[in-house]
Amino acid sequence: MTRARTMAKHIGADGMMSENEDVFEEDLTVDANNNMVLAGPVTIPNITINGNLNVIQVLNITTEMNIGANGSLNMVG
């Protein structure tokens, strides 16, 4: 598990609320058949998307983003 995933922690018993840091020191990978939401503004060195990534507000990628054949990126705001 990447540091980025460990930085996203669940709040509440139902797991419906989460938080993430504004600057990730490690790369982020969204595995196939997984869904992830990031609240921005957020800066991440490299992103690989094989599942579904939803970003609210600003996403800064400092190096590279790769979207797999079945991956999707949705940006809101």
C-alpha positions as CSV (number, residue, x, y, z in Angstrom):
1,M,0.0,0.0,0.0
2,T,1.4,3.4,-0.9
3,R,1.8,6.2,1.6
4,A,-0.9,8.1,-0.4
5,R,-3.4,5.4,0.5
6,T,-2.4,5.3,4.1
7,M,-2.8,9.1,4.2
8,A,-6.5,8.8,3.3
9,K,-8.1,7.8,6.5
10,H,-11.8,7.1,7.3
11,I,-13.6,9.1,9.9
12,G,-16.8,7.6,11.3
13,A,-18.1,4.1,11.6
14,D,-19.7,4.1,8.1
15,G,-16.5,5.2,6.4
16,M,-18.4,7.8,4.5
17,M,-16.1,10.7,5.4
18,S,-12.4,10.8,4.6
19,E,-9.5,13.3,4.5
20,N,-6.3,13.6,2.5
21,E,-3.1,15.7,2.8
22,D,-2.6,18.6,0.4
23,V,0.9,17.4,-0.6
24,F,1.6,13.7,-1.2
25,E,5.3,12.6,-0.9
26,E,4.7,9.3,-2.6
27,D,3.0,8.3,-5.9
28,L,-0.7,7.5,-6.0
29,T,-2.1,4.4,-7.7
30,V,-5.8,3.7,-8.1
31,D,-6.1,0.0,-8.6
32,A,-8.6,-1.6,-11.1
33,N,-12.1,-2.1,-9.7
34,N,-11.5,0.6,-7.0
35,N,-13.0,4.1,-6.6
36,M,-11.2,7.0,-5.0
37,V,-12.0,10.6,-4.2
38,L,-9.4,13.3,-3.5
39,A,-10.2,16.7,-2.1
40,G,-8.0,19.5,-3.5
41,P,-6.1,21.5,-3.9
42,V,-3.7,18.5,-3.8
43,T,-0.2,17.9,-5.2
44,I,1.0,14.4,-6.1
45,P,4.3,13.5,-7.9
46,N,2.9,10.7,-10.1
47,I,-0.6,9.2,-10.6
48,T,-1.6,5.9,-12.2
49,I,-5.3,5.4,-12.6
50,N,-6.5,1.9,-13.4
51,G,-9.9,2.4,-11.6
52,N,-11.9,5.5,-11.0
53,L,-10.5,8.7,-9.5
54,N,-12.7,11.7,-8.7
55,V,-11.0,15.0,-7.8
56,I,-12.7,17.9,-6.2
57,Q,-11.1,21.2,-7.0
58,V,-7.4,21.5,-8.0
59,L,-5.1,18.6,-8.8
60,N,-1.4,19.3,-9.4
61,I,0.8,16.5,-10.8
62,T,4.5,17.3,-10.6
63,T,5.8,14.6,-12.9
64,E,3.4,12.2,-14.8
65,M,-0.1,10.9,-14.9
66,N,-1.0,7.6,-16.6
67,I,-4.6,6.5,-17.2
68,G,-5.0,2.8,-17.9
69,A,-7.4,1.4,-20.6
70,N,-10.2,1.0,-18.0
71,G,-9.2,3.9,-15.8
72,S,-11.2,7.1,-15.5
73,L,-10.6,10.6,-14.1
74,N,-13.5,12.9,-13.2
75,M,-12.6,16.5,-12.0
76,V,-15.3,18.6,-10.3
77,G,-14.9,22.3,-9.5
